[in-house]
Amino acid sequence: MLLFITVVAVAVAIVYSIASSIASYRKLAHIPGPKWAAWSNLWLVRGQLSGQLNFILRDINKHYGKLARIGPNWVVCGDPAEIRRIWAARPNYRRGYWYRGLRFDPYRDHTLSTLDEKVHSQLRSKMLPGYGGKDVDGLHEAIDVHVAAFVELLEDKYLAGDPSKSHVPYRTVDLALKIQLFTLDVISTLAFGETFGCLDADADTSGYLEVTERVTPILAAMAIFPWVVDFLQSRVWRLLIPNVNKIVGFGIMKLAKRTVDARYGEKPLIKRDMLGSFVKHGLSRDEAEGEAMTQIVAGSDTTATAIRATLLYITTNPQVYARLQREIDESVCAGRISSPISDAEARRFPYLQAVIREGLRMWPPASGLQPKVSMTDDVICGIRVPAGTSVAWAPWTMMHDKGVFGEDAYQFQPERWLDTPPEQLRVMEQTAMLGFAGGSRYECLGKNVAMIELNKVFVELLRRFDIVLVDPTQP
């Protein structure tokens, strides 16, 4: 009898699985896309784990159109106008369940992971004054300190030459790594009121990079499966793994907790920094701890990506390099800039601003799937999309849209931001700023800080150094 019941249960499970797969397939059968993507999320997971998903989605849009199916209940949209519409303050769209997978602590939400739109709006309103610098003393000065430390590290350690090679007047330097150390020091100072000290040590003092490079791709892949997210955030998992810090290994989790604890209690430490602003505007202890972690992860990686990519485009385009260098040199000679350059001064450099925008366009730093789900049926790119479908975006498709950026959209051409009619420039700006979710209710809170860093770092590097790729064939 037990064997019979087991066989029946297995048979029922198999039939149910097949029926569910067929139902899911038929739901979006009218939307073109890769054949295997229609039957299993494993196609999407494989793309995520490959590290090439942005390019895969771009190629999918090229082959199947600006709306394509990429999973049993997933589509990807590469139309910037449609994404702006979907991300706008529309009551019928919500964040997809994928966002729940962005929890750093699996048992607690933060602004990037919460699915409750009301909670999301409340958290944003409490944090806007801090991110905007309104309640923060010395925000610009804190960034200046780390810009100067970045320059000092390169001058003292890597410009002095290699003593083991007398014919080499310099040391090679992995600028990609140093840039990440710089952004970690900046955001840790702003978030915690104390720096990680990465630039001084010329090392990842918190172990952050090793952990995130190992863990983040796995989390991004698992977030595609709602049942996996549910299990990892369940009471059962909490009983098995009560202390997530020991598993994840985030030294910064401990620092976040220690720093936040000091701001609450009977004798709280009061400081006019970002965390102090969050406390002032009503964030609870748990909320503040979650947001401190969010600042580090979201604030360092995306800014580092923007600096790295833009610097690579500058150094591999001689005409761009020469024109930007000339703009900087002429301003230095005329005494028009401070050291480090101020944000206000940098905003008056037209070519610098064009280079920054072109870098953000060519290599958008925030490029997760970021799905939104409609509570009602919708029409996207002229195709009916049933309610409950996860609608992801394709940043590489949108940022290289020839209808928006011209026939040379795949070329790094900062001049496009200087020589374009105002109406077209507005559309270009709206599209490029989608990398920050610009113009939507999800707009990046750290955009202001990121732009200050970008405005300073290129000027301070190029006014002092000539930067050359060691091997142009392997940039």
Secondary structure per residue as TSV (DSSP state, phi and psi in degrees):
chain	resnum	aa	ss	phi	psi
A	1	M	-	360.0	-43.5
A	2	L	H	-62.0	-41.2
A	3	L	H	-62.9	-40.3
A	4	F	H	-62.8	-45.5
A	5	I	H	-63.2	-40.4
A	6	T	H	-63.0	-45.0
A	7	V	H	-61.4	-43.9
A	8	V	H	-63.3	-43.5
A	9	A	H	-62.3	-42.7
A	10	V	H	-65.0	-42.2
A	11	A	H	-62.1	-43.1
A	12	V	H	-62.7	-42.6
A	13	A	H	-62.4	-41.2
A	14	I	H	-66.1	-45.1
A	15	V	H	-61.9	-42.8
A	16	Y	H	-62.9	-42.1
A	17	S	H	-62.5	-44.4
A	18	I	H	-64.6	-44.6
A	19	A	H	-62.6	-40.6
A	20	S	H	-65.2	-40.5
A	21	S	H	-63.5	-42.4
A	22	I	H	-65.5	-43.0
A	23	A	H	-61.9	-43.4
A	24	S	H	-63.8	-41.3
A	25	Y	H	-61.1	-45.6
A	26	R	H	-68.7	-30.3
A	27	K	H	-57.0	-40.6
A	28	L	T	-117.4	22.0
A	29	A	T	-62.2	-22.9
A	30	H	T	-81.9	-4.8
A	31	I	S	-103.2	123.5
A	32	P	-	-69.8	155.1
A	33	G	-	171.5	176.5
A	34	P	-	-57.4	140.1
A	35	K	T	-57.8	-49.5
A	36	W	G	-72.0	-24.1
A	37	A	G	-63.9	-27.5
A	38	A	G	-70.5	-20.7
A	39	W	T	-105.2	-22.2
A	40	S	-	-153.1	144.1
A	41	N	T	-72.6	-8.8
A	42	L	H	-62.3	-29.9
A	43	W	H	-61.0	-44.9
A	44	L	H	-70.4	-39.0
A	45	V	H	-62.7	-43.0
A	46	R	H	-60.2	-41.4
A	47	G	H	-63.9	-39.5
A	48	Q	H	-64.6	-44.7
A	49	L	H	-71.9	-19.7
A	50	S	H	-72.4	-18.5
A	51	G	T	77.3	6.8
A	52	Q	-	-118.3	15.0
A	53	L	H	-58.6	-38.1
A	54	N	H	-59.5	-39.9
A	55	F	H	-76.4	-33.3
A	56	I	H	-63.4	-45.9
A	57	L	H	-65.1	-37.8
A	58	R	H	-59.5	-45.1
A	59	D	H	-68.1	-33.6
A	60	I	H	-61.9	-45.1
A	61	N	H	-63.9	-37.3
A	62	K	H	-62.1	-40.2
A	63	H	H	-83.6	-41.4
A	64	Y	H	-107.8	-9.4
A	65	G	-	111.7	172.8
A	66	K	S	-72.5	-12.0
A	67	L	E	-124.3	122.6
A	68	A	E	-141.5	153.5
A	69	R	E	-86.1	132.8
A	70	I	E	-128.1	8.2
A	71	G	E	-171.2	170.1
A	72	P	T	-54.6	-35.5
A	73	N	T	-131.2	30.7
A	74	W	E	-126.8	140.6
A	75	V	E	-130.2	159.7
A	76	V	E	-122.5	136.8
A	77	C	E	-114.8	130.0
A	78	G	-	-113.4	18.6
A	79	D	-	-101.5	113.7
A	80	P	H	-61.5	-35.7
A	81	A	H	-65.8	-39.3
A	82	E	H	-69.8	-39.5
A	83	I	H	-64.8	-40.6
A	84	R	H	-60.5	-40.9
A	85	R	H	-64.2	-44.4
A	86	I	H	-68.3	-39.0
A	87	W	H	-81.2	-10.2
A	88	A	S	-67.0	176.4
A	89	A	S	-75.0	72.1
A	90	R	-	-107.9	127.8
A	91	P	T	-67.6	-21.2
A	92	N	T	-85.1	-11.5
A	93	Y	E	-105.5	141.0
A	94	R	E	-132.9	163.8
A	95	R	E	-63.4	142.6
A	96	G	-	-75.9	164.5
A	97	Y	G	-63.2	-19.7
A	98	W	G	-50.6	-35.3
A	99	Y	G	-63.3	-27.6
A	100	R	G	-61.7	-28.2
A	101	G	G	-71.3	-5.9
A	102	L	G	-89.4	4.9
A	103	R	-	-65.6	130.0
A	104	F	S	-78.5	-41.7
A	105	D	S	-100.3	116.9
A	106	P	T	-62.0	-10.7
A	107	Y	T	-107.5	9.6
A	108	R	-	-149.1	135.7
A	109	D	-	-87.6	164.9
A	110	H	-	-145.9	-175.2
A	111	T	T	-60.2	-31.8
A	112	L	T	-80.6	-19.5
A	113	S	T	-109.8	-20.6
A	114	T	-	-65.8	140.0
A	115	L	-	-98.1	-10.2
A	116	D	-	-82.0	109.7
A	117	E	H	-62.7	-33.2
A	118	K	H	-67.7	-45.2
A	119	V	H	-62.6	-42.0
A	120	H	H	-58.5	-46.1
A	121	S	H	-65.1	-39.8
A	122	Q	H	-65.6	-43.3
A	123	L	H	-62.4	-44.3
A	124	R	H	-59.6	-44.2
A	125	S	H	-64.3	-32.0
A	126	K	H	-76.0	-24.1
A	127	M	H	-102.0	-16.5
A	128	L	H	-55.3	-44.6
A	129	P	H	-60.1	-36.5
A	130	G	H	-68.8	-47.7
A	131	Y	H	-66.0	-32.4
A	132	G	T	-76.5	-10.0
A	133	G	T	87.5	1.0
A	134	K	T	-62.0	-39.7
A	135	D	T	-103.2	11.4
A	136	V	-	-112.5	121.5
A	137	D	T	-81.4	130.9
A	138	G	T	69.6	32.4
A	139	L	H	-60.9	-49.4
A	140	H	H	-64.4	-40.2
A	141	E	H	-65.5	-36.4
A	142	A	H	-63.9	-40.6
A	143	I	H	-66.9	-40.2
A	144	D	H	-57.8	-41.3
A	145	V	H	-57.6	-41.7
A	146	H	H	-80.5	-29.2
A	147	V	H	-62.1	-45.1
A	148	A	H	-63.9	-38.5
A	149	A	H	-67.2	-35.5
A	150	F	H	-62.4	-48.9
A	151	V	H	-62.1	-43.3
A	152	E	H	-62.4	-40.4
A	153	L	H	-59.5	-45.7
A	154	L	I	-66.6	-41.3
A	155	E	I	-67.7	-45.3
A	156	D	I	-78.2	-35.4
A	157	K	I	-103.4	-30.9
A	158	Y	I	-115.7	-9.9
A	159	L	S	-96.3	-10.2
A	160	A	S	-80.0	-5.4
A	161	G	-	94.1	165.7
A	162	D	-	-103.4	110.6
A	163	P	T	-61.9	-21.4
A	164	S	T	-81.7	-10.1
A	165	K	-	-135.4	93.1
A	166	S	T	-63.6	-22.9
A	167	H	T	-85.9	-3.5
A	168	V	-	-105.4	113.3
A	169	P	S	-81.7	8.8
A	170	Y	S	-152.6	164.7
A	171	R	-	-102.2	145.1
A	172	T	-	-74.3	151.6
A	173	V	-	-140.1	135.9
A	174	D	-	-82.0	90.2
A	175	L	H	-64.2	-29.6
A	176	A	H	-59.2	-42.9
A	177	L	H	-69.4	-44.7
A	178	K	H	-62.8	-35.7
A	179	I	H	-64.0	-40.4
A	180	Q	H	-64.8	-38.6
A	181	L	H	-62.4	-40.0
A	182	F	H	-61.9	-49.7
A	183	T	H	-67.9	-31.9
A	184	L	H	-65.5	-41.9
A	185	D	H	-65.2	-41.1
A	186	V	H	-61.9	-52.8
A	187	I	H	-71.7	-31.1
A	188	S	H	-66.3	-37.5
A	189	T	H	-65.0	-44.1
A	190	L	H	-71.3	-35.8
A	191	A	H	-80.3	-42.3
A	192	F	H	-110.3	-11.8
A	193	G	S	77.9	7.2
A	194	E	S	-148.3	144.6
A	195	T	-	-89.8	154.0
A	196	F	-	-68.8	-23.0
A	197	G	-	74.5	28.1
A	198	C	H	-66.9	-41.4
A	199	L	H	-69.0	-40.4
A	200	D	H	-62.6	-38.8
A	201	A	H	-87.9	-12.6
A	202	D	T	52.5	44.7
A	203	A	S	-161.5	159.9
A	204	D	-	-79.9	88.6
A	205	T	T	-67.9	-24.3
A	206	S	T	-94.6	-7.6
A	207	G	-	73.3	13.5
A	208	Y	H	-62.2	-47.0
A	209	L	H	-64.0	-44.1
A	210	E	H	-60.3	-44.1
A	211	V	H	-67.4	-48.0
A	212	T	H	-67.3	-36.0
A	213	E	H	-67.6	-27.9
A	214	R	H	-85.3	-39.7
A	215	V	H	-91.6	-40.1
A	216	T	H	-58.0	-46.7
A	217	P	H	-58.8	-35.6
A	218	I	H	-69.1	-44.1
A	219	L	H	-61.3	-42.3
A	220	A	H	-63.0	-36.5
A	221	A	H	-72.3	-43.6
A	222	M	H	-66.0	-30.1
A	223	A	T	-62.4	-18.8
A	224	I	T	-71.1	-24.2
A	225	F	-	-102.6	105.8
A	226	P	H	-56.2	-37.3
A	227	W	H	-67.6	-31.5
A	228	V	H	-68.7	-43.9
A	229	V	H	-60.2	-44.3
A	230	D	H	-59.8	-43.4
A	231	F	H	-66.1	-45.3
A	232	L	H	-69.8	-15.4
A	233	Q	T	-112.0	16.4
A	234	S	S	-90.1	167.5
A	235	R	H	-65.7	-32.8
A	236	V	H	-60.7	-47.8
A	237	W	H	-64.7	-35.6
A	238	R	H	-65.8	-34.4
A	239	L	H	-67.5	-35.9
A	240	L	H	-75.0	-41.2
A	241	I	-	-126.0	79.8
A	242	P	S	-69.8	-26.9
A	243	N	-	-118.1	94.8
A	244	V	H	-65.6	-25.8
A	245	N	H	-58.8	-37.0
A	246	K	H	-70.2	-30.2
A	247	I	H	-79.9	-49.1
A	248	V	H	-71.1	-36.9
A	249	G	-	79.0	22.0
A	250	F	-	-77.8	107.3
A	251	G	H	-62.4	-29.9
A	252	I	H	-73.2	-21.4
A	253	M	H	-63.1	-42.1
A	254	K	H	-66.5	-40.7
A	255	L	H	-64.8	-40.7
A	256	A	H	-60.8	-45.4
A	257	K	H	-64.1	-45.4
A	258	R	H	-62.4	-43.1
A	259	T	H	-67.6	-43.1
A	260	V	H	-67.7	-40.8
A	261	D	H	-56.8	-34.9
A	262	A	H	-68.2	-19.8
A	263	R	T	-91.5	-5.3
A	264	Y	S	-123.7	173.9
A	265	G	S	102.6	-166.1
A	266	E	S	-70.0	-38.7
A	267	K	S	-124.1	73.1
A	268	P	-	-71.2	144.1
A	269	L	-	-76.9	127.8
A	270	I	-	-110.9	120.7
A	271	K	-	-137.9	147.3
A	272	R	S	-91.5	68.9
A	273	D	S	-124.9	-172.0
A	274	M	H	-61.7	-46.3
A	275	L	H	-62.1	-39.6
A	276	G	H	-61.0	-37.8
A	277	S	H	-66.0	-40.8
A	278	F	H	-61.0	-43.4
A	279	V	H	-63.3	-45.0
A	280	K	H	-58.3	-36.6
A	281	H	T	-95.3	13.5
A	282	G	T	101.6	13.3
A	283	L	-	-70.0	136.3
A	284	S	-	-73.1	169.6
A	285	R	H	-58.4	-48.1
A	286	D	H	-63.2	-42.1
A	287	E	H	-63.6	-43.4
A	288	A	H	-63.2	-38.6
A	289	E	H	-65.2	-43.2
A	290	G	H	-64.8	-39.7
A	291	E	H	-73.0	-31.1
A	292	A	H	-62.4	-42.2
A	293	M	H	-63.9	-42.3
A	294	T	H	-60.8	-40.9
A	295	Q	H	-57.3	-44.3
A	296	I	H	-66.2	-49.3
A	297	V	H	-68.4	-49.8
A	298	A	H	-76.5	-31.6
A	299	G	H	-83.9	-25.1
A	300	S	H	-93.4	-45.7
A	301	D	H	-65.3	-46.5
A	302	T	H	-67.4	-42.0
A	303	T	H	-66.1	-41.4
A	304	A	H	-61.0	-41.7
A	305	T	H	-61.1	-44.1
A	306	A	H	-62.6	-43.1
A	307	I	H	-66.9	-46.9
A	308	R	H	-58.3	-52.6
A	309	A	H	-62.9	-45.8
A	310	T	H	-64.1	-40.9
A	311	L	H	-64.8	-36.3
A	312	L	H	-64.1	-43.8
A	313	Y	H	-64.7	-38.0
A	314	I	H	-62.8	-49.6
A	315	T	H	-73.0	-15.4
A	316	T	T	-103.7	7.6
A	317	N	-	-127.9	91.3
A	318	P	H	-53.2	-39.5
A	319	Q	H	-66.1	-40.8
A	320	V	H	-64.9	-47.1
A	321	Y	H	-56.6	-47.7
A	322	A	H	-64.2	-42.6
A	323	R	H	-68.8	-41.2
A	324	L	H	-66.6	-41.0
A	325	Q	H	-61.5	-40.2
A	326	R	H	-65.0	-42.2
A	327	E	H	-61.3	-40.9
A	328	I	H	-69.5	-47.8
A	329	D	H	-61.9	-42.3
A	330	E	H	-63.7	-37.1
A	331	S	H	-71.1	-36.6
A	332	V	H	-64.0	-47.0
A	333	C	H	-62.5	-33.9
A	334	A	T	-84.7	-3.0
A	335	G	T	70.2	29.7
A	336	R	-	-92.9	-1.4
A	337	I	-	-132.8	150.3
A	338	S	-	-85.3	-177.4
A	339	S	S	-136.7	109.2
A	340	P	S	-67.5	160.2
A	341	I	-	-61.4	141.8
A	342	S	-	-81.6	160.3
A	343	D	H	-62.3	-42.3
A	344	A	H	-63.4	-39.9
A	345	E	H	-64.6	-43.6
A	346	A	H	-62.9	-34.8
A	347	R	T	-65.9	-16.3
A	348	R	T	-92.0	5.1
A	349	F	-	-95.3	97.8
A	350	P	H	-60.4	-40.7
A	351	Y	H	-73.8	-37.0
A	352	L	H	-57.9	-46.0
A	353	Q	H	-63.0	-36.9
A	354	A	H	-66.0	-41.0
A	355	V	H	-63.4	-43.5
A	356	I	H	-62.5	-46.5
A	357	R	H	-65.2	-37.9
A	358	E	H	-68.5	-36.4
A	359	G	H	-65.0	-43.5
A	360	L	H	-63.8	-33.4
A	361	R	H	-72.9	-47.5
A	362	M	H	-66.9	-34.5
A	363	W	S	-138.0	76.6
A	364	P	-	-57.7	125.4
A	365	P	S	-73.6	-29.9
A	366	A	-	-104.2	110.3
A	367	S	-	-137.2	26.4
A	368	G	S	-67.1	172.5
A	369	L	-	-63.5	-37.6
A	370	Q	-	46.2	54.7
A	371	P	-	-72.5	143.6
A	372	K	E	-116.9	149.2
A	373	V	E	-125.4	129.7
A	374	S	E	-89.4	139.9
A	375	M	S	-78.3	-13.3
A	376	T	S	-130.6	162.8
A	377	D	-	-60.0	147.4
A	378	D	E	-139.9	164.9
A	379	V	E	-116.0	117.7
A	380	I	E	-122.1	126.4
A	381	C	T	53.0	35.5
A	382	G	T	79.1	6.9
A	383	I	E	-119.1	135.5
A	384	R	E	-70.4	129.2
A	385	V	E	-119.1	115.9
A	386	P	-	-62.8	152.8
A	387	A	T	-56.9	145.2
A	388	G	T	88.6	-2.1
A	389	T	-	-80.6	135.5
A	390	S	E	-78.5	119.3
A	391	V	E	-106.4	103.8
A	392	A	E	-88.2	167.1
A	393	W	E	-111.6	159.1
A	394	A	-	-120.6	89.0
A	395	P	H	-60.5	-37.6
A	396	W	H	-67.2	-30.7
A	397	T	H	-68.3	-47.6
A	398	M	H	-70.7	-40.4
A	399	M	H	-74.4	-9.5
A	400	H	T	-121.1	26.8
A	401	D	-	-72.0	117.2
A	402	K	H	-67.6	-27.6
A	403	G	H	-67.7	-24.5
A	404	V	H	-96.9	-44.5
A	405	F	H	-108.5	-0.2
A	406	G	-	97.1	171.7
A	407	E	T	-64.7	-22.7
A	408	D	T	-96.1	31.0
A	409	A	T	-60.5	-23.4
A	410	Y	T	-90.5	6.3
A	411	Q	S	-108.1	146.8
A	412	F	-	-81.0	101.4
A	413	Q	-	-133.5	86.1
A	414	P	G	-58.0	-25.0
A	415	E	G	-58.9	-23.4
A	416	R	G	-61.4	-24.7
A	417	W	G	-84.5	-5.9
A	418	L	T	-107.9	-25.5
A	419	D	S	-115.2	25.7
A	420	T	S	-111.2	139.6
A	421	P	-	-57.4	148.7
A	422	P	H	-52.5	-43.4
A	423	E	H	-65.6	-43.7
A	424	Q	H	-67.9	-35.9
A	425	L	H	-61.9	-37.5
A	426	R	H	-62.9	-43.6
A	427	V	H	-64.8	-41.7
A	428	M	H	-60.8	-44.8
A	429	E	H	-62.5	-45.3
A	430	Q	H	-59.9	-41.0
A	431	T	H	-70.1	-47.7
A	432	A	H	-61.7	-37.1
A	433	M	G	-76.4	-3.1
A	434	L	G	-63.2	-21.0
A	435	G	G	-60.8	-25.2
A	436	F	G	-102.9	11.2
A	437	A	T	57.2	34.7
A	438	G	T	-58.3	140.1
A	439	G	T	78.6	9.1
A	440	S	S	-122.3	172.3
A	441	R	T	-72.2	-8.5
A	442	Y	T	-103.2	12.3
A	443	E	-	-54.6	137.1
A	444	C	-	-57.6	123.4
A	445	L	T	-65.7	-30.0
A	446	G	T	-88.7	10.9
A	447	K	H	-56.9	-43.1
A	448	N	H	-60.6	-46.0
A	449	V	H	-64.7	-44.1
A	450	A	H	-59.8	-42.9
A	451	M	H	-67.7	-33.9
A	452	I	H	-62.9	-44.3
A	453	E	H	-61.9	-44.8
A	454	L	H	-63.8	-39.9
A	455	N	H	-63.4	-28.7
A	456	K	H	-92.9	-43.3
A	457	V	H	-68.4	-39.2
A	458	F	H	-67.2	-40.5
A	459	V	H	-63.2	-45.8
A	460	E	H	-68.9	-30.0
A	461	L	H	-75.0	-46.8
A	462	L	H	-78.3	-20.0
A	463	R	T	-76.8	-14.6
A	464	R	T	-116.6	-30.3
A	465	F	-	-124.3	149.9
A	466	D	-	-97.5	121.4
A	467	I	-	-106.9	123.3
A	468	V	-	-131.0	138.8
A	469	L	-	-72.0	133.6
A	470	V	S	-64.0	-44.0
A	471	D	-	-132.9	97.8
A	472	P	T	-58.7	-23.3
A	473	T	T	-79.1	-15.8
A	474	Q	-	-131.0	71.5
A	475	P	-	-68.5	360.0
